[in-house]
């Protein structure tokens, strides 16, 4: 597999297919990457015999990034290789205010259904999920029909309803800085929820029960100095009770056909097009995002993807950023409806789906993936054919060592894969194998050691990841070096989450501004589009939709940049590349 890069419109493609590469130069000449200035260099270049990735990991452990972004020398010069880098995130920005999340009111009575979205099920299936108030006693029912027949006859499909309760966690990012957990949550509001003094006493004697506790805003902030705080099981106010969550499977759907549907207790009518099968699907458009959250940029990303009209969207983890304050899963469902009600959004779990007490519970119930149909016993990893591509979704937070359930399932799925049926092989996972940013460097090292050879052996074409809150694309890569038959990695963790973009990029070897496998990288917000043209060529485009700098957000995508982004591409508002499946040169990619 080979790829070419273009920045804006100033790029001339130079093809060297016999050598197995497609590369690109700006203007009329090709230049060697320039070295970074001394005051931005992070890499000690003495380790000339080490691989590029190990060099980056080793260098990152010897540097610190202060809260103001200034690079400082660590006190210890001999931190062992493999330690995750010390990294301070940039300043955060506010989530959308609660007033932006207006409940659906289009139904015959009150408590209308909402948070409508669709995901692909097994062959010929579309899964419709929606939420309702338990008081409304809404049935798990969806009416649907071919769009052309909507006014004539409709089928009714019934499904299941599930509710759940969880003990909340209190994450300091929810209130300090001012990122609102409930979009009006403050330290004072949190203290009120966590206090039990309004009820934990005998009303006749005034005697306090053992559960009695009065919290103040100052105490809340003090506890946050120790990190995330688990709620107290003795306090009913710290439990979250979900709405009624309905899951209905529409069956017997025909590829390429447009359908309309309507969920119970909702007057709105939505539509979707069932993706075509296999080689009949060309051209096939895929939206690509990760690390979304609930900010104005998140909203812009959903709007931009909906306007793109993709056949399917793949989201490589970190959806709501609820972080243990589970009400935020409901507001995320409202925000995502503008896209998810019309286009199937297929996802893998990220760290924000497992950490802070999340434990995959909210994610698993609200966003069901077709794991059983793919032979998986775990809902967190799955596979499915989508048009001309076979997508394998891996859980970065489940074991991948030989002998584990996920490793065994992955091996079996790859053995069954048919290049004849779906010529493109795509992997979805949250934590990237290749990342030249200071943030989250080396966190997938064990998983990479466990399965990179297997992914290469079966000719995976593209790996879509997130986690690092910036955009980076690699050249075809294998074992830390560019390789004509390697995998193209798309790191898409820049869809708009509240933690802001990661901007501190690491240089490469011998004075190079970046590692040899890094084709394009930028510390800003954006989203991607993957257009599969035929059996051998797919065209990927990334576009910036906002920049975040010094606490300020700018939607002037063409002219903004993030000042502390030290990449060569920081002023570029787009990147595109042809990704080529070389059947002749690459035995691992032959049909």
N, C-alpha and C positions, 0 to 999 in steps of 0.2 A: 504494500500500500504506500502511496506517495501523496504529498500534499504541496500546494503552493500558497503563498501568502500575497495578499494585496492590502495596501493601506490607502483608504480613500479611492481616488482614481488615478493616482500618480505612479502606478506600478506596471511594469512590463514583465509578462511571464516568459521565462526562458526554460524550455523543456529539455531535460536530459534523460529521457525515458530508458535509454539503453543502460544507463548507470543506475536506474531504479529510483531516481529522484525527480521531482518537479520543484523548482525553486523560483524565486522572484526577487527582482532588484527594483529599487526606486529610481525613476528617471532612466538615463541611458547607460549608467555605469553601475558596476557592483563594487561595493566597498567592504573591507573587513570590518567587523564590529569594533567600534572604538572603545577604549578603556574608560572606566568611570574615573571621575575626578578623585583626587586623593581623599577629599573630605566626605565622599560617599561610598568609598570602597569598603566592603565588609569582609572580603576573603583574603586570607593569608595564602599566598600562592606557592608556598614552599612544598606543599604536598602534591608534587607533580605525578606521582605514580598511582594516586587514588582515583576512584571513579568520580565523575562529576557530582553525582548525588551525595556520596559520602563526603566530598569536599564541602559541599554546601551545609550538610548537617554538622560537620566538625566546626566550620567557621561560625555557624549560628550559635553554637553553645558557648563560644568565646566572646560573644557580644551581647549587650543589652540594649533595649530601646526604651528610653525614658518615657514618662507619661506625656511629655511634650514632643516626642518624636526625635529627640537628639540622640545620636548613637554614642554610647560610652563604652570604654573598655572594662570588661569584667575584672573583679579582683582576683579571680582564679584563672590561671592560664592553661590549666590542665583538666578541664571538664571532660569526662570520657565521651567517646563517640557514641551516638545513639540517643543522647539525652535531648528531649524536645527543646526547641529554642525558647529563650526568655523573650516574651513579646507582650507589649502593651497595646491594647486596641486604641484606635483614635477616638476622639470625642464622639459621643452618641448624639442622636437627634430624636425628637419626639415621635411617637406613634400617632396615628390618626385619632382625632378626638372622638369621644363616644357619640357626639351628635352626627357624625358621618355615617353611623350604622343605624339606619332607620329600618325597623322590622317591616316585613311584607304585610301590607294591609289589603291585598287584592284577593278577597275570598268572601263567601256569603256571610260569615259571622266573624267573631273575634279569634284571636290566637291563630292566625294563618300560618300555614307551613312555610318553611324557608330553608336556607342553606342547601339548595338543590344542586347536585352535581352528579356527573356520570363517570364511570370507569369501565373498561373492557372486562368482560368475564371470560368464560370459555369460548370455544368456536361458536359463532352466531349469536353471542350474548352481549348485551349491554346492561350494566348494573346501575340502577338509579338509587341514589341515597338522598334523604332529606330529613329535616328535623321538625318537630312540632311540640307544642306544650302538652305535657301529660293531661292537663285539665281539658284539653280539646277532644281527647279520646279519638284521635285521628287514626284511621286504619292504615296499615302498610299496603297501599294500593296505588297503582299507576295505570292510567289509561293510555294506550298508544295505538298508532296506525301508520301506514305509509303516508307521507305528507300529502300525496295526491288524493288519498282516500279519507282524510281526516273528517270531512263533513259528512261522510257516508256511513262508515262503520268503524268502531273502535273496539279493541280488545282490552280486557282488564286483567292485569297481572297482580298477584298478591305475594307479599314477602314476609319478612320478619321484623319485629320491633325489639330494641334493646335499650336499656338504660343502665347507667353505672354511677357509682359514687367513688370519690377519691379524696384522700386527705391532702390538703394543699401544702405546697412548699412556698417559701417566701424568698425570692431571689432579689438581691440588692439592685439589680438592673431595673426592676419594676418601678422603683420609686427614687432611686438616687444613682445617676442623675435623673432628670425629670422625664422618665419614660413611663407612661401610665399603665399600670397593670390592668385596671378596669377603664382606662382612659380618663378617669377622674380620681384615680387612687393616689393618695399621698401617704406619708409616714403616719400622719394623724388618723387617716381612714383605716390604714392597716392596723394600727394600734387598737382601734375600736373593735375591729373584727376579732383580734387575738385576745382581747380582754374578756374575762368571764365574770366580772364583778356584778354584772347586771342580773345574773340569775343564779350564781353558785353560792347561795346562802339560804338559810332557813328563814322564811318570811315572818314566822312567829317570834323567833328568838333573836334573829339577826346574826346567828352564828355562821361563820364562813365554812363552806365545804372545802375539802382538800383541793378541789379543782379551781378554787377562787384565785383569780389573778387580775391585777390591773396593769395594763401596759400603757406606756407613754410613747410619744413620737421619738423622744430622745433614746429610750430603751430600744426601740426598733432599729434606729440607726446604729446604736452601739452593737447590737447583735449582728448586724450586717458586716461589721468589721471582721467577723469570723467566717463570712461567706454565706452560702445558702442555709436557710433555717427551715427545718421540718416543722409542719404544724403539729399541734398537740391533739392526740386522739381523744382527750377528755373534753374537747371543746367542739360542740356540734356546729358552731358558726364557721369552723375552719374546714368543713367538708363541702365539697362541690357535688351537687346532684345534677346530672345531665338532663337535657330535654329527651323526649322520646326520639330515638334515632331509628329510622326506617330504612331497610335495604330490600329492594325489589329487583329481581332479575328478569329482564325482557328476553325471551328466547325465540329462536326460529327466525332471526333477522337475516336479511339478504345483503351480501357485500355490495357496496357502492350505492345503496338506496338511502334516500332521505326519509327520516321518520319524525313525527311529532309526538309529544307526550305531555301528560298533565298529572301532577301528583295530587293526592287527596288533600282536600281543604285548601285549595289554591286555584284561583281563576286563571292564572297565567298559563300560557302554552309555550313550551320550549321545543326545540328541534335539534337534530343531530344527523350526521351522515355516517352510516356504517362504513368503516374503512374497507377498501377493496382487498382482495386476497393476492398474495405473492406477486408474481411478475405482471399481473394485470393492473397493478396499482400505480405504475409509472405515469407521470411524476408523482411523488409522494412527499408531502411537506410535514415536517416535525418541528414543533416548538420546543426549545431547550432552555431550562431554567433551574436554579437551585437557590436555597437560602432566602426565602421570600419574605416572611414577616408581614407586618401590617402598618406600613408607613405610606406616605404619599407616593414614594417611588414604587412600592409594592403595587399600589393601585395603578400606577402608570404602566407597570410591567404587564399586569393582567389585561389592561385595556389594549396595549400594543399587540399582545399575543392574539387577543380576540379579533382585532382588526386584520391580523395576518391570515386568519382562516386556515389554520393548520388541520391536517387530518387527525393528528394526535399530538399531545404535549407530554414530554417526559420531564419529571421533576426529581432531581437527585438529592432529596432529603432536606430537612429543616423547613417545615411548612409554616406553622403558626407562631413560633417563638412564644408559646404560652408559658413555658418554663415553670410548670407547677401551679400556675394560676389559671385553672382550667376554663374559666369563663372566656378566655381569649380564643379557645377553639371555636366558640360560637360566633364571635365577631369575625374571625378568619373565614369561617364558612360563609358568612354574609358577603365579605369582601371578594372571595374567590368565585362567587356565583356567576359574576359577569362573564367569566370564561368557562368555568367548570360545568355549567348547566348546558353548554352547547358543544363542548369539545371534551373527549375523554382525556383526563389527566392521570397519567400513570407514574407512580412514585416508588422510591425506596426510602427507608427510614434514615434519619440523621441523628446526630447526638442530641438535638433538641426534642426528638421523639422518645428518647430513652432516659435522659438525665432529669434532675430535679423532681424525682418521683413520677415522671411521666410513664416510664416502664412500658412504652409502646401501647398503653391501654387506649387512650383517646385516638391515637392514630389508627390502630388496628380496627376499631369499631366504625370509625367515620370514613375511612378510606380503604375499603376492602380491595385487595389485589387477587388475581386469579392463581393463587398458589396451588390449590388442590388440583386444578386442571393441568398443571405442569408437573405433577408428581411430587410436589414439595409437601412436607409435613409441618412446615413452619410458615405462617402467613407473612413473615418479614423477608422472605426471598422466594422468587418466582420467575417464570419466563412465559413469553407469549409471542406468537407471530403477529406482527403489525405491518400490513402491507408487504413490501419487499424486504423487510428486516425481521430478524429474530432477536428479540430483546431479552437479555438475562439481567435480572435485578438482584444484586448481592447486598446482604446486610453487613456493613462495616463493623457492626458491634455484636456479631456472632462469630463463633469459631470458624476458621478456615484451614486449620492444620489437618494434614492427612488423618483420616479416621473420624473426623467430626461429621455431623449430619449435613452441614452445608457443603463441605468439601465433597462428600459422596454424592449429594444431589447434583452439584455443579458438574462433576465429572460425568455423571449419567446423562445429564441434559445435553452436554456438548457432544457426547458420543451419538446421541439421537439426532443431532442437528443435521438438517439437509440444506446444503448450499443450492441444490437444484430448486427446492421449494422457495426459499428466501435467500437470495444471493448476498445479503448484507447481514453481518453479525455485530450486534451492539451490546455493550455491557453498561449497566447503570449501577453506580455505587457512590456513597457519600464522600469518603475520604480519598483524595487523589494519591496515586503512586508517585507521580512526578509533579513537583511543586517547587518553584524557585523563589517563593515568598517567605519572609521571616515567620509568618503566621502558620501554625500547625505543621511545621516542617518535620518530616520523618514519622508522622503518626501512623502511616499505613505500612511501615517497614516490614512488620511480621507478615501481614497479609500479602504484601508483594512477594516476599520470599516463598510463601506457600502456594500461590496460584499464578504468578506472572508467566511461568513457563507453560502452564496449561493453557492460558489464554492465547499465548503466542502459537502454541502447537496447533490449535484449532482455527487459527487465522482470524481472531477478533479484529474487526476493522476500526471501531471507534469505542472509546471508553468515556462516559460522561460522568463527571464528578462535581462536587461543590466544596463545602466546608471552609475553604479559603475565600474570604469575601472580596474577591477581585476576579478578573477574567484572565485566563491564560490558555493558549493553544500550543501544543507541541507538534514538532515534525514527527513522522513515524519513528517510534522509539522502542528499543528492547535492551534490557540490561544496562540502562543508564547511558546508552549511546544511540545516536540516530541509526536507523536500520531500514533499508528499502522495503522490507516485509514486516515491519513492526506495527505498533498500534498508535493511532492518533488519539491523544488525550485532550479532552475539552473540559477545562475546569470553570464552572459556571456559577460560583458562589456569590454573584453580584446582583441578585434580583431585587434588592431593596431593603433588607432587614435593618433593624434599628441600630445594630452594632457598627454600622459604617464600613466603608471599604478598607481593605488592607493595602498599604501603600509602599511598604519597605521591601524592595526587590533585591535579591542577591545577585552578584556578578558571577561570571563563569571562570574558566581556567585561563591562565596565561594572559591576563589583561583583557579578556573578552567581557563585554558588557552584560552577557547573559550566558547560561549554559548552552551547549551546542544543540540541545534538543528543544529549547524554548523558541517558538516561532513568533509569538505575539503575546504581550502581557500588558495589562493596564489596571490601575487602581481606581476604578469608578464603577458606576452601576450600568447594567445593560441586560440584554437577553439575546438568545440565538435562534436561528432558523436553519434547519437542515433539509435541503431539497434533494431527494434521491431521484436522479434523472433516468438512470438505466442500471444495468447489471454491473457496470464498472465505474460509474462516475456519480459522486454526490457532491453538492455544492453547499458549503457551510458559510453562514454570514452571522457575525455578531455586530450589534449596534448599541452604542451608548445611549441611554435615555436620561441620565442625570449625573451630576458631579456633586461631591460633598467636600467642602473645604472650610476649615476654621469655624466649624459649627454652622455653616451656611449651606443650604441646598439650592442647587441651580438646575433648572430643567432646560437650559440653553445647551442642548447636547452637542451641537456643532462647534460651539466656541468656548465651552468651559473645560477645565481640567483640574485635577487635584494637585495642589502645589507640592505636597510632600511625596508625590509619586515620582520615584527616581528612575522609571523605565523610559526607554527611548520612545515608546509608543503613547506616552501620557496625553498627548494632544490629539491623538487620532480618534475619531468618533465612530470608526467602523473597521472591521477586519473581515476578510473573506478568503476562502481557500477551496480549491478543488481537492477532494479526497478520492484517490484512484485505487481501485482494487486491481492489482496486477496479476492476472491469472497465469500469464506466461512466465514471468520472472519469479513468482512466489508460490511455491508448492503448497504452503499452508493455507492459501486462499483460493485454491482451485475448486471448481464445482464437481 
